[in-house]
Amino acid sequence: MKEYKIIKKDFWKKNAHLEDTINQYAREGWEVKSTVGDGHGNISRVILERDKYR
C-alpha cells in the first residue's frame, strides 16, 4: 500500500527552499511522483509517494 503527500511551493519562496523541502522528505523515504505547474513554467505543487508500511 502507498501513501501520498502534496507539498505546495508558495509564490514568494525561492526554488532553493522547495529543493530543501523535497530533499528532507526524500530522507524520510518519500519519492517525487509528479509535479504540477502554474501555467507559467513554475512548479506550484509536488506529489510525493512512499510505501505506507515500510
Short mmCIF file of the C-alpha atoms (twelve columns), coordinates in Angstrom:
data_MODEL
# 
_entry.id   MODEL 
# 
loop_
_atom_site.group_PDB 
_atom_site.id 
_atom_site.type_symbol 
_atom_site.label_atom_id 
_atom_site.label_alt_id 
_atom_site.label_comp_id 
_atom_site.label_asym_id 
_atom_site.label_seq_id 
_atom_site.Cartn_x 
_atom_site.Cartn_y 
_atom_site.Cartn_z 
_atom_site.pdbx_PDB_model_num 
ATOM 1  C CA . MET A 1  0.000  0.000  0.000   1 
ATOM 2  C CA . LYS A 2  1.196  3.525  -0.812  1 
ATOM 3  C CA . GLU A 3  0.672  6.848  0.886   1 
ATOM 4  C CA . TYR A 4  0.886  10.275 -0.691  1 
ATOM 5  C CA . LYS A 5  1.769  13.805 0.365   1 
ATOM 6  C CA . ILE A 6  1.255  17.039 -1.539  1 
ATOM 7  C CA . ILE A 7  3.571  19.943 -0.846  1 
ATOM 8  C CA . LYS A 8  2.908  23.409 -2.169  1 
ATOM 9  C CA . LYS A 9  5.503  25.969 -3.178  1 
ATOM 10 C CA . ASP A 10 4.393  29.358 -2.001  1 
ATOM 11 C CA . PHE A 11 4.703  32.083 -4.603  1 
ATOM 12 C CA . TRP A 12 7.209  34.150 -2.632  1 
ATOM 13 C CA . LYS A 13 9.549  31.293 -1.685  1 
ATOM 14 C CA . LYS A 14 12.643 30.528 -3.712  1 
ATOM 15 C CA . ASN A 15 13.239 27.318 -5.618  1 
ATOM 16 C CA . ALA A 16 16.082 26.512 -3.209  1 
ATOM 17 C CA . HIS A 17 13.557 26.297 -0.369  1 
ATOM 18 C CA . LEU A 18 11.430 23.848 -2.369  1 
ATOM 19 C CA . GLU A 19 14.546 21.798 -3.147  1 
ATOM 20 C CA . ASP A 20 15.499 21.681 0.544   1 
ATOM 21 C CA . THR A 21 11.967 20.573 1.417   1 
ATOM 22 C CA . ILE A 22 11.982 17.797 -1.189  1 
ATOM 23 C CA . ASN A 23 15.405 16.607 -0.003  1 
ATOM 24 C CA . GLN A 24 14.160 16.451 3.588   1 
ATOM 25 C CA . TYR A 25 11.186 14.332 2.566   1 
ATOM 26 C CA . ALA A 26 13.486 12.101 0.470   1 
ATOM 27 C CA . ARG A 27 15.491 11.332 3.619   1 
ATOM 28 C CA . GLU A 28 12.197 10.160 5.142   1 
ATOM 29 C CA . GLY A 29 11.583 7.760  2.239   1 
ATOM 30 C CA . TRP A 30 9.340  9.931  0.049   1 
ATOM 31 C CA . GLU A 31 9.811  9.970  -3.748  1 
ATOM 32 C CA . VAL A 32 8.561  12.588 -6.191  1 
ATOM 33 C CA . LYS A 33 5.656  11.046 -8.108  1 
ATOM 34 C CA . SER A 34 4.513  14.114 -10.060 1 
ATOM 35 C CA . THR A 35 4.723  17.885 -10.250 1 
ATOM 36 C CA . VAL A 36 2.048  20.439 -11.097 1 
ATOM 37 C CA . GLY A 37 2.872  23.708 -12.788 1 
ATOM 38 C CA . ASP A 38 1.168  27.067 -12.557 1 
ATOM 39 C CA . GLY A 39 0.981  27.548 -16.327 1 
ATOM 40 C CA . HIS A 40 3.951  29.925 -16.363 1 
ATOM 41 C CA . GLY A 41 6.750  27.347 -16.151 1 
ATOM 42 C CA . ASN A 42 6.898  27.310 -12.351 1 
ATOM 43 C CA . ILE A 43 6.285  24.316 -10.108 1 
ATOM 44 C CA . SER A 44 3.382  25.000 -7.769  1 
ATOM 45 C CA . ARG A 45 2.830  21.550 -6.200  1 
ATOM 46 C CA . VAL A 46 4.809  18.357 -5.805  1 
ATOM 47 C CA . ILE A 47 3.155  14.996 -5.206  1 
ATOM 48 C CA . LEU A 48 5.234  12.580 -3.131  1 
ATOM 49 C CA . GLU A 49 4.784  8.840  -2.637  1 
ATOM 50 C CA . ARG A 50 6.179  6.166  -0.316  1 
ATOM 51 C CA . ASP A 51 5.283  2.730  0.973   1 
ATOM 52 C CA . LYS A 52 2.871  3.085  3.856   1 
ATOM 53 C CA . TYR A 53 4.249  0.139  5.834   1 
ATOM 54 C CA . ARG A 54 7.983  0.493  5.371   1 
# 
